[in-house]
Every structure is written in structure tokens, then in C-alpha cells.
Amino acid sequence: MSCDSDAGDAGPMAKLPVPEHVQDAIRTLISWAGDDPSREGLLDTPARVARAWKEYCQGYQDDPAIHLARQFEEVGGYDEVVLLKDIPFQSHCEHHMAPITGKAAIAYMPRDKVVGISKLARVLHGYAQRLQIQERLTAEVAQCIWDNLQPHGVAVVIEAQHGCMTGRGVKTPGVGMVTSRLIGCFLDDHRSRKEVLSLMGY
């Protein structure tokens, strides 16, 4: 099955104008890699690649904290762990611009307000849709929730595979990298830390 049809370009970026100098840069890369950017199958590739990268990096367009602006105080006295786990995400590493694919678990211990659970995933995606390293991504998600919800604690664990390791260099598929950031009670209190990591499956 070919992936070069316009069927995959039907999203919001499909009609985005691509400056000629951007397309020229991609043609240069194609040529340097050893192919001919003027052959039929590659004629539209520069514009497609440019639009794809604009979409991959759309997290630069917004502040992820905006997703935490709407908060709810009527929680019926609930003050235990709120956890969203197995959140899939995709990012790209800033060193080789290769894919990072994985899943995240995000938890917080509310103080007096909560947010809709989808907002936690939106915060993750907001930071993931940038050129990243996994360590910084983990820290940014945790800090954003900590600063905006002001909970008793925040815990973020990310497990991902890196294309710069599986597709180049040592070429070692199947290797996962795990990073974590614990703040507040999840860092300071042993029992809280053990509980949240157990709920996450770690």
C-alpha cells in the first residue's frame, strides 16, 4: 500500500502553504541522502514533509497549561489519587529528529480542585508535540500540573522507545526507556510514593 496519496493529507495542515525555501531544504536533504528529488514519486514530498513537521510540532503553538484552566471544586470530599495511565503519545527527539513513541502515566493528589481527565492527556501531548528529550518531557508535564492545580503531589512516569536507537546507531529494537518525576507528597512521603507507583504498575 502506498502512503503517497493525498488521503493522508486531509487534516488541518492539508492546505497549509509551504514556502519555497522550506521545500528547497527538504529537496537538498533528499539529494544528500542519495535520491533524486525531481523523480515522480518525490515531486510532492517536500511539501508533504513540511506540513507533516508542522503538525508533529504543533505543540509550539499553544501553552499546555491552558488545558488546566477549567477546574472543578465540587469533588464530594474526594482527596485520594487521581491517575490516568497508558496514555499513548508520539514525539520526536531533538538530537536526530527521530520518532519517540510510548505511553505515560500521570497522577496527582488533589488539594481542593480537579480537572477533566482528558486535560491530563492534552498537557502531555502539548509538550510531546515539540522537539524533545524524554527526561525534559517528563519534567515539563509534572511541573505544569504542579504549578496550575497546586495539588498535594504529582507523579509522572513515561515509558518510550526511541527511533534514534532502534533505527540507527546501535540499532537495538525493543528497548524501552523509563523516566519519572515525583513532586510533593509523592516525593516526600514513602507510603504515598509506593502507592502511586503501584497503581501505575511500577
Number of C-alpha atoms within 10 A of each C-alpha: 3 4 7 13 8 10 9 10 14 9 9 9 15 15 10 12 10 15 10 11 9 14 18 14 13 18 21 16 14 17 13 11 9 9 13 15 20 13 9 9 10 16 13 16 18 22 21 21 15 20 20 15 15 18 15 18 18 16 19 15 11 11 12 22 20 14 19 18 12 11 14 11 12 10 11 6 9 14 16 11 18 16 18 18 17 14 16 16 17 17 25 24 18 13 10 12 14 18 22 22 17 19 17 22 23 27 24 30 25 21 16 17 17 22 17 12 12 11 17 25 20 17 22 27 21 23 25 29 22 23 22 18 16 24 14 14 25 25 18 19 27 25 19 21 23 18 10 14 22 19 20 18 25 30 30 29 23 24 19 22 20 24 20 19 18 16 13 13 9 9 12 13 13 10 11 12 12 15 16 19 21 22 19 18 18 23 16 12 11 10 11 17 19 14 14 23 18 10 14 19 9 9
